Amino acid sequence: MELQLQHLSKQYGTNHAVEDINVSLAPGVYGLLGANGAGKTTLMRMICGVLKATSGDIRFNGKTMQELGEDYYAHLGYMPQDFGFYPDFTGREFMLYMAAVKGLGKRKAKARTEKLLSMVNLQEVADKKIKSYSGGMKQRLGIAQAELNRPSILILDEPTAGLDPKERVRFRNLISDFAKEKIVILSTHIVSDVSYIADTILLMKKGRFLLQEPMAAVTDNIRGKVWEILVPEWEAASFREQFSVVNLHHEGSMVRLRIVHENPPADNAVSVEPGLEDLFLYHFGEEQEGK
């Protein structure tokens, strides 16, 4: 199974929302990371056929979307960032409705609906109206509908946005359960969400991929660029103005700073092992902080 994006671009006038993306995806979980406006949602909408690419091809198992036609969408499950629920539907009614839209027969639709409602732990509220659901419950219903047709490609756009920590952990575990033998593309700007479940990181900035690396190796190129330093509290503000600070921790009258920079920020700076948040700040620190 393979999903190929070949020279994929989306242009609005002179603005390239996505520019010359090339990647081959095999089964696994891909964390699509980038700051807001990096082009993540545009890319996902093109993969799902919601937006038409300006140029380039999307191929599944060697055939283009155009060649596959409706067969392509039979392999696809999509959970958009802003999912349009019908508030007066119950959870069960909504799932059966979406099953009909996806072309499932009545018997199969009912069986899949019951199984998925149980998997996402919504069976006890299945007959309550969606407008009474919490944000986490709606997100779980969103991923359940994306799984109705047993897709080979599962696209999740900011699935954990707005969830509390407990719901985010539950949702990450749910994605891991659904990810077996699928191509899963998980878009987010919440770094911790992908650090736990992604096999590969796709780092996107200004419509292009900066990195396509396995999780185990993704921080290798910033090794030796992450530092810790202990400074007096009165001096910390000066370091924050000059450098990208990932974290700070007050220790009495001193402050321990974690800094991402090409060179040691001070003589007493100690090199530390980099993480995914350090990588994100290394590439996006200036635009995130407005420096």
Contacts in CASP RR format, 6 or more apart in sequence:
PFRMAT RR
TARGET T0000
AUTHOR 0000-0000-0000
METHOD contacts of the structure
MODEL  1
MELQLQHLSKQYGTNHAVEDINVSLAPGVYGLLGANGAGKTTLMRMICGV
LKATSGDIRFNGKTMQELGEDYYAHLGYMPQDFGFYPDFTGREFMLYMAA
VKGLGKRKAKARTEKLLSMVNLQEVADKKIKSYSGGMKQRLGIAQAELNR
PSILILDEPTAGLDPKERVRFRNLISDFAKEKIVILSTHIVSDVSYIADT
ILLMKKGRFLLQEPMAAVTDNIRGKVWEILVPEWEAASFREQFSVVNLHH
EGSMVRLRIVHENPPADNAVSVEPGLEDLFLYHFGEEQEGK
1 26 0 8 1.000
1 27 0 8 1.000
1 61 0 8 1.000
1 152 0 8 1.000
1 181 0 8 1.000
1 183 0 8 1.000
2 24 0 8 1.000
2 25 0 8 1.000
2 26 0 8 1.000
2 59 0 8 1.000
2 60 0 8 1.000
2 61 0 8 1.000
2 62 0 8 1.000
3 24 0 8 1.000
3 25 0 8 1.000
3 47 0 8 1.000
3 58 0 8 1.000
3 59 0 8 1.000
3 60 0 8 1.000
3 153 0 8 1.000
3 183 0 8 1.000
4 23 0 8 1.000
4 24 0 8 1.000
4 25 0 8 1.000
4 57 0 8 1.000
4 58 0 8 1.000
4 59 0 8 1.000
4 60 0 8 1.000
4 62 0 8 1.000
5 21 0 8 1.000
5 22 0 8 1.000
5 23 0 8 1.000
5 24 0 8 1.000
5 25 0 8 1.000
5 47 0 8 1.000
5 57 0 8 1.000
5 58 0 8 1.000
6 22 0 8 1.000
6 56 0 8 1.000
6 57 0 8 1.000
6 58 0 8 1.000
6 59 0 8 1.000
7 20 0 8 1.000
7 21 0 8 1.000
7 22 0 8 1.000
7 55 0 8 1.000
7 56 0 8 1.000
7 57 0 8 1.000
8 18 0 8 1.000
8 20 0 8 1.000
8 21 0 8 1.000
8 22 0 8 1.000
8 43 0 8 1.000
8 46 0 8 1.000
8 53 0 8 1.000
8 55 0 8 1.000
8 56 0 8 1.000
8 57 0 8 1.000
8 58 0 8 1.000
9 16 0 8 1.000
9 18 0 8 1.000
9 19 0 8 1.000
9 20 0 8 1.000
9 21 0 8 1.000
9 53 0 8 1.000
9 54 0 8 1.000
9 55 0 8 1.000
9 56 0 8 1.000
10 16 0 8 1.000
10 17 0 8 1.000
10 18 0 8 1.000
10 42 0 8 1.000
10 43 0 8 1.000
10 46 0 8 1.000
10 51 0 8 1.000
10 53 0 8 1.000
10 54 0 8 1.000
11 17 0 8 1.000
11 19 0 8 1.000
11 54 0 8 1.000
11 55 0 8 1.000
16 206 0 8 1.000
16 207 0 8 1.000
17 39 0 8 1.000
17 42 0 8 1.000
17 207 0 8 1.000
18 39 0 8 1.000
18 42 0 8 1.000
18 43 0 8 1.000
18 46 0 8 1.000
18 53 0 8 1.000
18 207 0 8 1.000
19 206 0 8 1.000
19 207 0 8 1.000
19 208 0 8 1.000
20 208 0 8 1.000
21 43 0 8 1.000
21 207 0 8 1.000
21 208 0 8 1.000
21 209 0 8 1.000
22 209 0 8 1.000
23 202 0 8 1.000
23 209 0 8 1.000
23 212 0 8 1.000
25 183 0 8 1.000
25 185 0 8 1.000
26 183 0 8 1.000
27 181 0 8 1.000
27 182 0 8 1.000
27 183 0 8 1.000
28 179 0 8 1.000
28 182 0 8 1.000
28 183 0 8 1.000
28 184 0 8 1.000
28 199 0 8 1.000
28 200 0 8 1.000
29 175 0 8 1.000
29 176 0 8 1.000
29 179 0 8 1.000
29 184 0 8 1.000
29 186 0 8 1.000
29 197 0 8 1.000
29 198 0 8 1.000
29 199 0 8 1.000
29 200 0 8 1.000
30 183 0 8 1.000
30 184 0 8 1.000
30 185 0 8 1.000
30 186 0 8 1.000
30 198 0 8 1.000
30 199 0 8 1.000
30 200 0 8 1.000
30 201 0 8 1.000
30 202 0 8 1.000
31 185 0 8 1.000
31 186 0 8 1.000
31 187 0 8 1.000
31 188 0 8 1.000
31 194 0 8 1.000
31 198 0 8 1.000
31 200 0 8 1.000
31 201 0 8 1.000
31 202 0 8 1.000
32 40 0 8 1.000
32 43 0 8 1.000
32 44 0 8 1.000
32 185 0 8 1.000
32 186 0 8 1.000
32 187 0 8 1.000
32 188 0 8 1.000
32 202 0 8 1.000
32 204 0 8 1.000
33 188 0 8 1.000
33 189 0 8 1.000
33 191 0 8 1.000
33 194 0 8 1.000
33 201 0 8 1.000
33 202 0 8 1.000
33 203 0 8 1.000
33 204 0 8 1.000
33 280 0 8 1.000
34 40 0 8 1.000
34 189 0 8 1.000
34 203 0 8 1.000
34 204 0 8 1.000
34 205 0 8 1.000
34 280 0 8 1.000
34 284 0 8 1.000
35 189 0 8 1.000
35 205 0 8 1.000
35 284 0 8 1.000
35 287 0 8 1.000
35 288 0 8 1.000
36 189 0 8 1.000
38 204 0 8 1.000
38 205 0 8 1.000
38 206 0 8 1.000
38 207 0 8 1.000
39 204 0 8 1.000
39 207 0 8 1.000
40 157 0 8 1.000
40 187 0 8 1.000
40 204 0 8 1.000
41 81 0 8 1.000
41 157 0 8 1.000
41 158 0 8 1.000
41 187 0 8 1.000
42 51 0 8 1.000
42 207 0 8 1.000
43 204 0 8 1.000
43 207 0 8 1.000
44 78 0 8 1.000
44 155 0 8 1.000
44 157 0 8 1.000
44 185 0 8 1.000
44 187 0 8 1.000
45 51 0 8 1.000
45 80 0 8 1.000
46 52 0 8 1.000
46 53 0 8 1.000
46 58 0 8 1.000
47 58 0 8 1.000
47 153 0 8 1.000
47 155 0 8 1.000
47 185 0 8 1.000
48 76 0 8 1.000
48 77 0 8 1.000
48 78 0 8 1.000
48 155 0 8 1.000
49 65 0 8 1.000
50 80 0 8 1.000
57 64 0 8 1.000
57 65 0 8 1.000
58 64 0 8 1.000
58 65 0 8 1.000
59 65 0 8 1.000
60 68 0 8 1.000
60 72 0 8 1.000
60 75 0 8 1.000
60 152 0 8 1.000
60 153 0 8 1.000
65 72 0 8 1.000
74 149 0 8 1.000
75 151 0 8 1.000
75 152 0 8 1.000
75 153 0 8 1.000
76 151 0 8 1.000
76 152 0 8 1.000
76 153 0 8 1.000
76 155 0 8 1.000
77 146 0 8 1.000
77 147 0 8 1.000
77 149 0 8 1.000
77 151 0 8 1.000
77 153 0 8 1.000
77 154 0 8 1.000
77 155 0 8 1.000
78 146 0 8 1.000
78 155 0 8 1.000
78 157 0 8 1.000
79 142 0 8 1.000
79 143 0 8 1.000
79 145 0 8 1.000
79 146 0 8 1.000
79 155 0 8 1.000
79 156 0 8 1.000
79 157 0 8 1.000
79 159 0 8 1.000
80 157 0 8 1.000
81 157 0 8 1.000
81 158 0 8 1.000
81 161 0 8 1.000
83 138 0 8 1.000
83 142 0 8 1.000
85 94 0 8 1.000
85 130 0 8 1.000
85 138 0 8 1.000
85 141 0 8 1.000
86 94 0 8 1.000
86 97 0 8 1.000
86 130 0 8 1.000
87 129 0 8 1.000
87 130 0 8 1.000
87 131 0 8 1.000
88 129 0 8 1.000
88 130 0 8 1.000
88 131 0 8 1.000
89 97 0 8 1.000
89 129 0 8 1.000
89 130 0 8 1.000
90 126 0 8 1.000
90 127 0 8 1.000
90 128 0 8 1.000
90 129 0 8 1.000
90 130 0 8 1.000
91 117 0 8 1.000
91 122 0 8 1.000
91 125 0 8 1.000
91 126 0 8 1.000
91 127 0 8 1.000
91 128 0 8 1.000
91 129 0 8 1.000
91 130 0 8 1.000
91 133 0 8 1.000
91 141 0 8 1.000
92 113 0 8 1.000
92 117 0 8 1.000
92 126 0 8 1.000
92 127 0 8 1.000
94 130 0 8 1.000
94 141 0 8 1.000
94 145 0 8 1.000
95 109 0 8 1.000
95 112 0 8 1.000
95 113 0 8 1.000
95 116 0 8 1.000
95 117 0 8 1.000
95 141 0 8 1.000
95 144 0 8 1.000
95 145 0 8 1.000
95 148 0 8 1.000
96 109 0 8 1.000
96 110 0 8 1.000
96 113 0 8 1.000
98 145 0 8 1.000
98 148 0 8 1.000
99 105 0 8 1.000
99 108 0 8 1.000
99 109 0 8 1.000
99 112 0 8 1.000
99 113 0 8 1.000
99 148 0 8 1.000
100 109 0 8 1.000
102 148 0 8 1.000
102 149 0 8 1.000
103 149 0 8 1.000
104 112 0 8 1.000
104 148 0 8 1.000
104 149 0 8 1.000
109 148 0 8 1.000
112 148 0 8 1.000
113 148 0 8 1.000
114 123 0 8 1.000
116 144 0 8 1.000
116 147 0 8 1.000
116 148 0 8 1.000
117 123 0 8 1.000
117 126 0 8 1.000
117 144 0 8 1.000
119 144 0 8 1.000
119 174 0 8 1.000
119 177 0 8 1.000
120 140 0 8 1.000
120 141 0 8 1.000
120 143 0 8 1.000
120 144 0 8 1.000
120 174 0 8 1.000
121 140 0 8 1.000
121 170 0 8 1.000
122 137 0 8 1.000
122 140 0 8 1.000
122 141 0 8 1.000
122 144 0 8 1.000
125 132 0 8 1.000
125 133 0 8 1.000
125 137 0 8 1.000
130 138 0 8 1.000
130 141 0 8 1.000
133 141 0 8 1.000
135 162 0 8 1.000
135 163 0 8 1.000
135 167 0 8 1.000
136 163 0 8 1.000
136 167 0 8 1.000
136 171 0 8 1.000
139 159 0 8 1.000
139 160 0 8 1.000
139 163 0 8 1.000
139 167 0 8 1.000
139 171 0 8 1.000
140 170 0 8 1.000
140 171 0 8 1.000
140 174 0 8 1.000
143 156 0 8 1.000
143 159 0 8 1.000
143 171 0 8 1.000
143 174 0 8 1.000
143 175 0 8 1.000
143 178 0 8 1.000
146 154 0 8 1.000
146 155 0 8 1.000
146 156 0 8 1.000
147 154 0 8 1.000
147 178 0 8 1.000
151 182 0 8 1.000
152 182 0 8 1.000
152 183 0 8 1.000
153 182 0 8 1.000
153 183 0 8 1.000
153 185 0 8 1.000
154 178 0 8 1.000
154 179 0 8 1.000
154 182 0 8 1.000
154 183 0 8 1.000
154 184 0 8 1.000
154 185 0 8 1.000
155 185 0 8 1.000
155 187 0 8 1.000
156 175 0 8 1.000
156 184 0 8 1.000
156 185 0 8 1.000
156 186 0 8 1.000
156 187 0 8 1.000
157 187 0 8 1.000
158 187 0 8 1.000
158 188 0 8 1.000
158 189 0 8 1.000
159 171 0 8 1.000
159 175 0 8 1.000
159 186 0 8 1.000
159 188 0 8 1.000
160 167 0 8 1.000
160 168 0 8 1.000
160 171 0 8 1.000
160 172 0 8 1.000
160 188 0 8 1.000
160 190 0 8 1.000
160 193 0 8 1.000
161 188 0 8 1.000
161 190 0 8 1.000
163 171 0 8 1.000
168 190 0 8 1.000
168 193 0 8 1.000
172 193 0 8 1.000
172 196 0 8 1.000
172 197 0 8 1.000
175 184 0 8 1.000
175 186 0 8 1.000
175 197 0 8 1.000
176 197 0 8 1.000
178 184 0 8 1.000
179 197 0 8 1.000
185 202 0 8 1.000
186 193 0 8 1.000
186 194 0 8 1.000
186 197 0 8 1.000
186 198 0 8 1.000
188 194 0 8 1.000
191 276 0 8 1.000
191 277 0 8 1.000
191 280 0 8 1.000
192 276 0 8 1.000
192 277 0 8 1.000
194 201 0 8 1.000
194 276 0 8 1.000
195 215 0 8 1.000
195 275 0 8 1.000
195 276 0 8 1.000
198 215 0 8 1.000
199 214 0 8 1.000
199 215 0 8 1.000
200 212 0 8 1.000
200 213 0 8 1.000
200 214 0 8 1.000
200 215 0 8 1.000
201 211 0 8 1.000
201 212 0 8 1.000
201 213 0 8 1.000
201 214 0 8 1.000
201 215 0 8 1.000
201 218 0 8 1.000
201 276 0 8 1.000
202 209 0 8 1.000
202 211 0 8 1.000
202 212 0 8 1.000
203 209 0 8 1.000
203 210 0 8 1.000
203 211 0 8 1.000
203 212 0 8 1.000
203 213 0 8 1.000
203 218 0 8 1.000
203 279 0 8 1.000
203 280 0 8 1.000
203 283 0 8 1.000
204 210 0 8 1.000
205 283 0 8 1.000
205 284 0 8 1.000
210 283 0 8 1.000
211 218 0 8 1.000
211 221 0 8 1.000
213 220 0 8 1.000
218 276 0 8 1.000
218 279 0 8 1.000
219 274 0 8 1.000
219 275 0 8 1.000
219 276 0 8 1.000
219 278 0 8 1.000
219 279 0 8 1.000
222 260 0 8 1.000
222 274 0 8 1.000
222 278 0 8 1.000
222 279 0 8 1.000
222 282 0 8 1.000
223 273 0 8 1.000
223 274 0 8 1.000
224 271 0 8 1.000
224 274 0 8 1.000
225 260 0 8 1.000
225 261 0 8 1.000
225 262 0 8 1.000
225 274 0 8 1.000
225 278 0 8 1.000
225 282 0 8 1.000
226 246 0 8 1.000
226 258 0 8 1.000
226 259 0 8 1.000
226 260 0 8 1.000
226 271 0 8 1.000
226 272 0 8 1.000
226 273 0 8 1.000
226 274 0 8 1.000
226 275 0 8 1.000
226 278 0 8 1.000
227 258 0 8 1.000
227 259 0 8 1.000
227 260 0 8 1.000
227 261 0 8 1.000
227 264 0 8 1.000
227 265 0 8 1.000
227 269 0 8 1.000
227 270 0 8 1.000
227 271 0 8 1.000
227 272 0 8 1.000
228 256 0 8 1.000
228 257 0 8 1.000
228 258 0 8 1.000
228 259 0 8 1.000
228 269 0 8 1.000
228 270 0 8 1.000
228 272 0 8 1.000
229 239 0 8 1.000
229 256 0 8 1.000
229 257 0 8 1.000
229 259 0 8 1.000
229 265 0 8 1.000
229 266 0 8 1.000
229 268 0 8 1.000
229 269 0 8 1.000
229 270 0 8 1.000
230 251 0 8 1.000
230 254 0 8 1.000
230 255 0 8 1.000
230 256 0 8 1.000
230 257 0 8 1.000
230 268 0 8 1.000
231 239 0 8 1.000
231 254 0 8 1.000
231 255 0 8 1.000
231 257 0 8 1.000
231 266 0 8 1.000
232 253 0 8 1.000
232 254 0 8 1.000
232 255 0 8 1.000
233 250 0 8 1.000
233 252 0 8 1.000
233 253 0 8 1.000
233 254 0 8 1.000
233 255 0 8 1.000
235 255 0 8 1.000
236 248 0 8 1.000
236 255 0 8 1.000
236 257 0 8 1.000
239 245 0 8 1.000
239 257 0 8 1.000
239 259 0 8 1.000
239 265 0 8 1.000
239 266 0 8 1.000
240 248 0 8 1.000
240 257 0 8 1.000
242 265 0 8 1.000
243 257 0 8 1.000
243 259 0 8 1.000
243 260 0 8 1.000
243 261 0 8 1.000
243 265 0 8 1.000
244 259 0 8 1.000
244 260 0 8 1.000
244 261 0 8 1.000
244 281 0 8 1.000
244 282 0 8 1.000
244 285 0 8 1.000
244 286 0 8 1.000
244 289 0 8 1.000
244 291 0 8 1.000
245 257 0 8 1.000
245 258 0 8 1.000
245 259 0 8 1.000
246 258 0 8 1.000
246 259 0 8 1.000
246 260 0 8 1.000
246 277 0 8 1.000
246 278 0 8 1.000
246 281 0 8 1.000
247 257 0 8 1.000
247 258 0 8 1.000
248 255 0 8 1.000
248 256 0 8 1.000
248 257 0 8 1.000
248 258 0 8 1.000
249 255 0 8 1.000
249 256 0 8 1.000
258 272 0 8 1.000
258 278 0 8 1.000
259 265 0 8 1.000
259 269 0 8 1.000
260 278 0 8 1.000
260 281 0 8 1.000
260 282 0 8 1.000
260 285 0 8 1.000
264 271 0 8 1.000
281 288 0 8 1.000
285 291 0 8 1.000
END
